[in-house]
Amino acid sequence: METSISDKSLTSIINGCRISAFFVQKKFLSKFSNNEKILTEDLLVTLPTSKLPNTIHVRDNDVAVVIFTSGSTGTKKGVMLTHGNLCANTESIVQYLKLTSQDRVCATLPFFYCYGASLLHTHLRIGGSIVIANHIFLGGVIRDINSFFCTGFAGVPSTYQILINKTPFLKEDMPTLRYMTQAGGQLPNKYIKIIAEAFPQKEFFVMYGATEATARLSFLPPDKVLTKLGSIGKGIPGVTLEVINGDGKTVQSGETGEITAIGDNIMKGYYGDPEGTQSVIKSGRLHTGDLATVDDEGYIYVIGRTKNIIKSGGYRISPNKIEEFICSIDGVNGCVVLGLPDEIMGEAVIAVVQPGKIPESSLREQILTRCTQHLPSYKIPKQIFFIQEFPLNASNKVDKKTLAAILERRKEVREVAK
């Protein structure tokens, strides 16, 4: 479980799961009551060094782990992953990243997050090694990559945006680094282009996945990163990834549908929630809830998440394209577009921008001018807010619920000032 979990969520998980014991770092003991069986890291000192007997029989369909989703769009769900799920996804990732025992990854992502866990699983599988980078400032990973001769690095969009905008990352040589991977949301195209052009000798993998799929569903080969800019690629080995319409048929080039997946990495279900399981797994096919299009070569492009579609004035608006456009403007380091309640429009399109070194007043005018010139009127943000740092959840993704709450507080302050 994530270390920043609220007491309410922790209590809900404890009450809902049949937990016989807890393994907890001593610094988090205050979150638990005395009547629970708790084991701490002190136990590791007393563990026997002999090998365990080979008498434990585990079947592929036995549950290996329950990972609770970050809950950014609602209540946390316990994703049940089997031993077979973990093995299938691990083997696929090892295959397309061409990992060997000589690989060493610099890990900044937590292991309670499926992306972070996949780093652990893959490098255990091939007998490689992991450098755990627990730096307060992300720039410290550059030193780790060089000091420990890392061959791989993994990050979510905010990881790369911070490295590019606030560290000398792009000026570094990092001679041992063979590849970088990115998942956990869409990295704006301008940053993908910056990385690919700054490190032409290193492989940059754009990837897509879900906790319900153990971790990974697709990847875009590094040699396609610039020619298929913005694509998540195609299904990983062993996974059939399709974009289907409301009739269950595969969409044609340029049409929009939902990304679905079939493979041995698809979860067993949500813990204690058969109805929730049935709503996303239909006839063995995982329905991700992500909307996408495909090109004439079958490469997939995510448009947005069905739950994040903004309904404004009778239009259904995907925030992704607006974010991508605003991010392409000079002086914009990052952008998140939200739909906030509006008495007239139902929801209003709101842009939250992380500015570069341009004064906010000038940048606001520039953004509105460019949007007016290039976007239809219903996609132009009704308001633009600026923020120096986006709130991140435990998986280092932008926490949109917290961001929306921040904006609401700003609006309340403005109304009081009036």
DRENLOKOL-984154 format. One line per 5 residues: their letters; for each residue x, y, z of C-alpha. Coordinates in Angstrom, 2 decimals. Layout:
A> X Y Z  ... $
//
This chain:
METSI> 0.00 0.00 0.00  1.08 3.56 -0.62  2.83 5.13 2.36  0.80 8.35 2.11  -2.51 6.51 2.42 $
SDKSL> -5.14 8.28 4.52  -6.30 6.77 7.80  -9.80 6.43 6.33  -8.61 4.48 3.28  -6.30 2.32 5.39 $
TSIIN> -9.11 1.44 7.76  -11.38 0.61 4.83  -8.78 -1.73 3.33  -8.06 -3.43 6.67  -11.77 -3.98 7.31 $
GCRIS> -12.41 -5.24 3.79  -9.50 -7.69 3.49  -8.85 -10.86 5.44  -5.39 -9.82 6.62  -3.62 -12.14 9.07 $
AFFVQ> -0.51 -9.99 9.57  1.07 -6.69 8.55  4.64 -6.03 7.49  5.29 -2.38 8.36  8.33 -0.16 8.57 $
KKFLS> 8.70 1.06 12.13  8.34 4.70 11.08  4.74 3.95 10.00  3.67 2.05 13.13  1.54 4.97 14.34 $
KFSNN> -0.94 4.21 11.53  -1.82 0.85 13.10  -3.51 -0.13 16.34  -1.89 -2.39 18.94  -4.37 -5.23 18.45 $
EKILT> -3.07 -6.05 14.95  -0.30 -8.57 14.28  2.53 -6.42 13.03  5.96 -7.40 11.76  8.68 -4.81 11.19 $
EDLLV> 12.04 -4.74 9.43  13.60 -6.11 12.63  12.33 -9.51 11.49  14.75 -9.49 8.55  17.72 -9.83 10.92 $
TLPTS> 16.33 -13.05 12.38  15.39 -14.78 9.11  17.23 -18.07 8.45  19.80 -18.07 5.67  18.94 -21.58 4.49 $
KLPNT> 16.80 -22.13 1.39  13.08 -22.80 1.75  11.99 -26.39 1.06  10.40 -26.97 -2.36  7.09 -28.07 -0.86 $
IHVRD> 5.04 -24.96 -1.60  2.79 -25.56 -4.60  1.53 -22.42 -6.30  -0.80 -22.46 -9.28  -0.77 -19.83 -12.01 $
NDVAV> -4.28 -18.73 -11.09  -3.52 -18.25 -7.38  -3.57 -14.62 -6.27  -0.04 -13.33 -5.66  -0.74 -9.72 -4.74 $
VIFTS> -3.60 -7.25 -4.32  -2.63 -3.76 -5.47  -4.93 -0.92 -4.52  -5.32 1.61 -7.30  -4.43 5.24 -6.64 $
GSTGT> -8.11 6.12 -6.56  -7.75 9.37 -8.54  -11.21 8.89 -10.05  -13.01 7.38 -7.07  -12.83 4.73 -4.35 $
KKGVM> -9.69 2.60 -4.23  -10.11 -0.82 -5.82  -8.06 -3.88 -4.90  -6.65 -5.36 -8.12  -6.03 -9.11 -7.72 $
LTHGN> -3.00 -10.19 -9.72  -2.10 -13.87 -9.98  1.29 -15.54 -10.20  0.50 -16.20 -13.84  -0.23 -12.51 -14.42 $
LCANT> 3.11 -11.46 -12.93  5.08 -14.05 -14.88  3.39 -13.24 -18.21  3.87 -9.48 -17.94  7.43 -9.82 -16.69 $
ESIVQ> 8.45 -12.08 -19.57  6.90 -9.68 -22.12  8.73 -6.65 -20.73  12.03 -8.52 -20.55  11.56 -9.49 -24.19 $
YLKLT> 10.87 -6.08 -25.74  13.38 -4.20 -23.56  15.97 -6.90 -24.30  16.97 -7.05 -20.63  19.89 -9.20 -19.49 $
SQDRV> 21.75 -9.88 -16.27  24.05 -6.98 -17.19  21.21 -4.44 -16.85  20.87 -2.16 -13.85  17.88 0.17 -13.56 $
CATLP> 17.70 3.40 -11.58  14.32 3.26 -9.82  12.58 6.39 -8.57  9.09 4.87 -8.69  7.60 3.22 -5.58 $
FFYCY> 7.19 -0.55 -5.59  3.56 -0.33 -4.44  2.86 1.19 -7.87  2.56 -1.39 -10.67  5.10 0.41 -12.87 $
GASLL> 7.63 0.45 -10.03  6.88 -3.19 -9.18  7.52 -4.17 -12.80  11.07 -2.82 -12.50  11.61 -5.06 -9.49 $
HTHLR> 10.07 -8.14 -11.12  11.91 -7.83 -14.44  15.34 -7.34 -12.89  14.84 -10.16 -10.41  13.81 -12.35 -13.33 $
IGGSI> 16.94 -11.72 -15.41  19.36 -11.51 -12.48  20.04 -7.82 -13.01  20.22 -5.14 -10.34  18.32 -2.09 -9.11 $
VIANH> 19.48 1.24 -7.73  16.79 2.65 -5.45  16.91 6.44 -5.75  15.17 8.03 -2.76  16.20 11.62 -3.31 $
IFLGG> 14.23 14.61 -2.09  15.31 16.40 -5.27  14.92 14.42 -8.49  18.17 15.76 -9.89  19.99 13.29 -7.65 $
VIRDI> 19.12 10.45 -10.03  21.60 11.83 -12.58  24.38 11.28 -10.05  23.06 7.78 -9.30  22.92 6.81 -12.97 $
NSFFC> 26.55 7.83 -13.40  27.87 6.61 -10.04  26.27 3.17 -10.23  26.66 2.69 -14.02  22.92 2.27 -14.60 $
TGFAG> 21.80 1.01 -18.00  18.10 1.84 -17.59  15.85 4.56 -16.19  12.07 4.71 -15.79  9.74 7.61 -15.16 $
VPSTY> 6.20 8.98 -15.37  5.50 12.25 -17.24  6.24 14.47 -14.22  9.61 12.73 -13.77  10.84 13.79 -17.20 $
QILIN> 9.24 17.24 -17.09  11.00 18.01 -13.80  14.33 16.64 -15.04  14.12 18.72 -18.24  12.92 21.96 -16.67 $
KTPFL> 14.77 21.97 -13.35  17.98 19.94 -13.71  20.93 19.71 -16.17  19.52 16.38 -17.41  19.67 17.27 -21.11 $
KEDMP> 23.33 18.29 -20.86  24.41 15.01 -19.27  26.15 12.28 -21.23  25.29 9.32 -18.93  27.48 6.95 -20.97 $
TLRYM> 26.25 3.69 -19.43  22.56 4.50 -19.92  21.18 2.29 -22.69  17.45 3.02 -22.51  14.71 5.05 -20.82 $
TQAGG> 11.05 4.14 -20.40  7.99 6.34 -19.85  4.49 5.33 -18.78  1.90 6.40 -16.23  0.15 8.94 -18.46 $
QLPNK> 0.83 10.94 -21.60  4.09 12.85 -21.76  3.50 15.92 -23.97  4.90 15.47 -27.46  7.31 18.37 -27.11 $
YIKII> 9.09 16.59 -24.23  9.25 13.30 -26.12  10.84 15.16 -29.03  13.29 16.97 -26.73  14.45 13.69 -25.14 $
AEAFP> 14.70 11.78 -28.43  16.74 14.54 -30.03  18.95 15.14 -26.98  19.84 11.45 -26.64  19.83 9.98 -30.16 $
QKEFF> 22.08 7.07 -29.10  19.79 5.99 -26.26  16.51 4.12 -26.71  13.40 5.91 -25.43  10.34 3.67 -24.98 $
VMYGA> 6.88 5.25 -24.74  4.61 2.76 -22.98  1.02 2.34 -21.84  -0.50 0.15 -19.18  -2.87 -0.33 -16.29 $
TEATA> -2.80 -1.91 -12.85  -5.58 -4.22 -14.10  -3.11 -5.49 -16.71  -0.36 -6.12 -14.11  1.59 -3.17 -15.52 $
RLSFL> 2.16 -3.09 -19.25  -0.13 -3.27 -22.29  1.73 -1.58 -25.13  5.00 0.03 -26.18  6.18 2.21 -29.03 $
PPDKV> 9.56 1.06 -30.44  12.25 3.74 -30.02  12.78 4.01 -33.78  9.11 5.06 -34.12  9.10 7.69 -31.36 $
LTKLG> 9.45 10.64 -33.73  7.61 9.25 -36.78  4.66 8.11 -34.62  4.84 10.99 -32.16  2.05 10.77 -29.58 $
SIGKG> 1.32 7.08 -30.14  1.38 4.42 -27.41  2.39 1.86 -30.04  0.92 -1.63 -30.21  0.32 -4.49 -27.80 $
IPGVT> 3.30 -6.05 -26.02  4.21 -9.69 -26.76  1.34 -11.95 -25.68  -1.27 -9.17 -25.54  -3.99 -8.45 -28.10 $
LEVIN> -4.73 -4.74 -27.91  -7.72 -3.48 -29.87  -9.71 -0.27 -30.10  -13.41 -1.15 -30.43  -16.58 0.86 -30.96 $
GDGKT> -19.88 0.66 -29.11  -20.93 -2.35 -31.21  -17.84 -4.30 -30.19  -16.22 -4.00 -33.61  -12.64 -2.89 -34.29 $
VQSGE> -12.51 0.76 -35.34  -11.17 1.84 -38.68  -8.32 4.32 -39.12  -9.29 7.72 -37.68  -12.36 6.43 -35.81 $
TGEIT> -12.64 6.66 -32.02  -13.27 3.74 -29.68  -12.25 2.21 -26.36  -8.94 0.44 -25.81  -9.46 -3.21 -24.84 $
AIGDN> -7.00 -5.99 -24.08  -6.78 -9.77 -23.97  -3.79 -11.57 -22.49  -2.41 -13.64 -19.63  -1.53 -10.42 -17.79 $
IMKGY> -5.17 -9.37 -17.25  -6.15 -9.34 -13.57  -8.25 -12.00 -11.88  -10.63 -9.28 -10.75  -11.28 -6.63 -8.11 $
YGDPE> -11.05 -7.92 -4.56  -14.52 -8.36 -3.05  -16.16 -6.56 -5.96  -17.61 -9.00 -8.52  -19.86 -6.30 -10.01 $
GTQSV> -16.91 -3.98 -10.54  -14.99 -6.84 -12.14  -17.84 -7.64 -14.53  -18.07 -3.99 -15.55  -14.50 -3.95 -16.91 $
IKSGR> -13.84 -7.59 -17.89  -16.32 -8.85 -20.47  -15.79 -12.20 -22.19  -12.18 -12.22 -21.02  -11.51 -8.78 -22.49 $
LHTGD> -10.36 -5.87 -20.31  -12.14 -2.61 -21.09  -9.68 0.10 -20.04  -12.00 3.10 -20.20  -9.47 4.92 -22.38 $
LATVD> -10.60 6.40 -25.69  -8.28 6.19 -28.67  -7.89 6.21 -32.42  -5.66 4.10 -34.68  -3.74 5.06 -37.80 $
DEGYI> -3.60 3.09 -41.02  -0.66 1.03 -39.69  -2.45 0.03 -36.51  -0.61 2.33 -34.11  -2.81 3.52 -31.25 $
YVIGR> -3.23 7.14 -30.09  -4.95 7.83 -26.76  -7.48 10.66 -26.88  -8.57 10.62 -23.26  -10.28 8.74 -20.51 $
TKNII> -14.06 8.34 -20.64  -14.33 9.55 -17.02  -12.32 12.68 -17.83  -14.37 13.80 -20.83  -15.61 17.36 -20.27 $
KSGGY> -19.29 17.93 -21.05  -19.62 21.59 -21.90  -22.50 23.28 -23.72  -23.57 20.05 -25.42  -20.03 19.15 -26.52 $
RISPN> -17.98 16.19 -25.30  -14.41 17.46 -25.02  -11.26 15.45 -24.46  -8.77 17.44 -22.37  -5.73 15.64 -23.81 $
KIEEF> -5.60 17.50 -27.12  -6.04 20.87 -25.43  -3.25 20.02 -22.96  -1.00 18.94 -25.80  -1.64 22.16 -27.74 $
ICSID> -1.04 24.48 -24.76  2.11 22.55 -23.82  3.49 23.21 -27.31  3.51 26.96 -26.63  6.88 28.44 -25.66 $
GVNGC> 7.05 29.29 -21.98  4.67 26.51 -20.89  6.34 23.78 -18.85  3.19 21.80 -18.17  -0.58 21.94 -18.50 $
VVLGL> -3.59 20.13 -17.07  -7.09 20.79 -18.41  -10.10 20.15 -16.18  -13.85 20.47 -16.44  -15.23 22.37 -13.44 $
PDEIM> -18.94 22.92 -12.66  -20.47 25.85 -14.51  -24.06 27.10 -14.16  -24.41 27.89 -17.86  -22.20 25.38 -19.68 $
GEAVI> -22.57 22.43 -17.30  -18.80 22.21 -17.13  -16.29 24.88 -18.05  -12.94 24.13 -19.68  -10.23 25.26 -17.25 $
AVVQP> -6.49 25.20 -18.01  -3.95 24.98 -15.21  -0.52 25.96 -16.49  2.94 25.52 -15.05  4.81 28.56 -16.41 $
GKIPE> 8.43 28.81 -17.49  10.31 32.07 -17.21  7.73 34.22 -19.02  5.62 36.61 -16.86  2.20 35.11 -16.18 $
SSLRE> 0.27 38.05 -17.65  2.15 37.80 -20.95  1.87 34.01 -21.03  -1.88 34.12 -20.36  -2.37 36.51 -23.27 $
QILTR> -0.19 34.36 -25.52  -2.09 31.17 -24.62  -5.50 32.73 -25.24  -4.35 34.23 -28.55  -2.96 30.91 -29.81 $
CTQHL> -6.01 28.97 -28.63  -8.35 31.43 -30.33  -6.39 31.09 -33.58  -6.14 27.29 -33.63  -8.90 25.73 -31.50 $
PSYKI> -12.68 25.68 -31.94  -14.44 28.09 -29.60  -15.81 25.36 -27.30  -12.26 24.09 -26.59  -10.83 27.48 -25.62 $
PKQIF> -10.26 27.60 -21.82  -12.71 29.84 -20.04  -10.10 30.46 -17.35  -6.35 29.97 -17.04  -4.76 29.40 -13.67 $
FIQEF> -1.04 29.25 -12.98  0.68 26.91 -10.56  4.37 26.49 -9.79  4.16 22.78 -8.92  1.37 20.34 -9.73 $
PLNAS> 0.16 18.26 -6.76  1.27 14.65 -7.28  -0.19 11.46 -5.85  1.86 8.61 -4.39  2.64 7.31 -7.90 $
NKVDK> 4.00 10.73 -8.98  1.03 11.36 -11.28  -0.82 14.68 -11.22  -3.52 14.44 -8.55  -6.47 15.99 -10.37 $
KTLAA> -8.83 15.81 -7.40  -6.43 17.80 -5.26  -5.80 20.21 -8.13  -9.54 20.80 -8.57  -9.84 21.47 -4.82 $
ILERR> -7.00 24.02 -5.03  -8.81 25.83 -7.84  -12.06 25.87 -5.89  -10.28 27.47 -2.93  -8.78 30.10 -5.24 $
KEVRE> -12.24 30.90 -6.62  -13.61 31.24 -3.08  -10.81 33.65 -2.15  -11.54 35.74 -5.24  -15.24 35.92 -4.42 $
VAK> -14.49 37.02 -0.84  -12.11 39.69 -2.15  -14.88 41.07 -4.35 $
//
